Amino acid sequence: MIGAVNSKKITSSSAAHVALLDQFIRLTQDTIVEQDDAFIRDSLVDLLSNLRSERADYAEIIGASALNRAV
């Protein structure tokens, strides 16, 4: 029972992180398009890569948590 509750909390928390990361990813993408300075654009592209990687990690947590609840 405790494991199921913790799993739901982890899933909810991860989903909140994904939603925020999605917003930040969109903002970063929009800023890249508007950026004229190549150095800043490259820096933002690096940031975007890190954000996408972090989002993938949270998505994996959500998937693993859902799988654990199903077992």
C-alpha positions, 0 to 999 in steps of 0.5 A, spaced: 500 500 500 505 504 501 509 503 495 503 504 491 502 511 494 509 513 493 509 511 486 503 515 485 506 521 488 512 520 484 508 519 478 504 526 480 511 529 481 514 527 475 508 529 471 509 536 474 516 537 472 515 534 465 509 540 464 514 545 467 520 543 462 515 543 456 514 550 458 521 552 459 523 548 452 518 552 448 520 558 451 528 556 450 526 554 442 522 561 441 528 565 444 533 561 440 529 563 433 529 570 435 537 570 437 541 573 433 548 572 437 551 566 435 554 565 441 548 566 445 544 561 440 549 556 441 549 556 449 541 556 448 541 550 444 546 546 449 541 548 454 535 545 450 539 539 449 539 538 457 532 540 458 530 535 453 534 530 456 532 532 463 524 531 460 526 524 458 529 522 465 522 524 468 518 521 462 522 514 464 520 515 471 513 516 470 513 510 465 517 505 470 512 508 476 506 506 472 509 499 470 510 498 477 503 499 479 501 494 474 505 489 477 
